[in-house]
């Protein structure tokens, strides 16, 4: 990894390409190459946008290994290893470390709705099983559980829990974080709709799905002047989110990639490909970006 965790600002939540039901290595390599050329600091593989929940253990291992080999130290490669089972999460985290991941993204346990004591125990077990940097994924939109200040404070003594990924609609919650928690952790947003505001409020960076589509625009967000100015070009790129009409998942991202690069738009159930009407709206949003220099760079 060429970028230390303290310098990690722009990270793409990389989608996993499929063709005829099988993970497509050549398209994965191309996707990784675009991120390297754009100058993003890292990628996360096998998270919700990478459809990690729909991958077998062998497929997850292969995706991580392929990206590490292709990246060759030019950017950081984090693996999403979190599940709602602590033992399984520990095993997957150890496996990611064996393969060579630069760090792991671990979600708050979902579905079982554990009490805070259980969540704290979960993260202590996982972090204690590895020396890798751990980024805690706090996304109540998907887990129905809000970490809250007390829980984050209870984990502050775990040295390798280094960062928090704040999920959709969490800008206000981040803004309310006490100063000591802001200093203790690195803070990343996964909400592309509020990213410029998140950075302007003191966030350190992002783990962005939109970075799949326009990685050059994402990479530019690491420049303080661009972030503090709100970055008009990134805001224009957010027209893709409007075109998606509230749907923001791997299928939408893959539809945009199919239009731009011919990447297969295939997803695995329970996701389904976007309807023709939404694909047309996405195409119009991309066409509106075509005159921007950064759009031409993306297609290079």
HELIX and SHEET records of a PDB file:
HELIX    1   1 UNK A    5  UNK A    7  5                                   3    
HELIX    2   2 UNK A   25  UNK A   38  1                                  14    
HELIX    3   3 UNK A   52  UNK A   54  5                                   3    
HELIX    4   4 UNK A   57  UNK A   71  1                                  15    
HELIX    5   5 UNK A   86  UNK A   99  1                                  14    
HELIX    6   6 UNK A  116  UNK A  128  1                                  13    
HELIX    7   7 UNK A  140  UNK A  143  1                                   4    
HELIX    8   8 UNK A  148  UNK A  154  1                                   7    
HELIX    9   9 UNK A  171  UNK A  175  1                                   5    
HELIX   10  10 UNK A  179  UNK A  184  1                                   6    
HELIX   11  11 UNK A  192  UNK A  194  5                                   3    
HELIX   12  12 UNK A  195  UNK A  200  1                                   6    
HELIX   13  13 UNK A  210  UNK A  212  5                                   3    
HELIX   14  14 UNK A  215  UNK A  220  1                                   6    
HELIX   15  15 UNK A  224  UNK A  228  1                                   5    
HELIX   16  16 UNK A  232  UNK A  237  1                                   6    
HELIX   17  17 UNK A  239  UNK A  243  1                                   5    
HELIX   18  18 UNK A  250  UNK A  261  1                                  12    
HELIX   19  19 UNK A  276  UNK A  289  1                                  14    
HELIX   20  20 UNK A  293  UNK A  299  1                                   7    
SHEET    1   A 9 UNK A  10  UNK A  13  0                                        
SHEET    2   A 9 UNK A  42  UNK A  45  1                                        
SHEET    3   A 9 UNK A  76  UNK A  80  1                                        
SHEET    4   A 9 UNK A 103  UNK A 107  1                                        
SHEET    5   A 9 UNK A 133  UNK A 138  1                                        
SHEET    6   A 9 UNK A 161  UNK A 166  1                                        
SHEET    7   A 9 UNK A 186  UNK A 189  1                                        
SHEET    8   A 9 UNK A 205  UNK A 208  1                                        
SHEET    9   A 9 UNK A  10  UNK A  13  1                                        
SHEET    1   B 2 UNK A  18  UNK A  19  0                                        
SHEET    2   B 2 UNK A  22  UNK A  23 -1                                        
END                                                                             
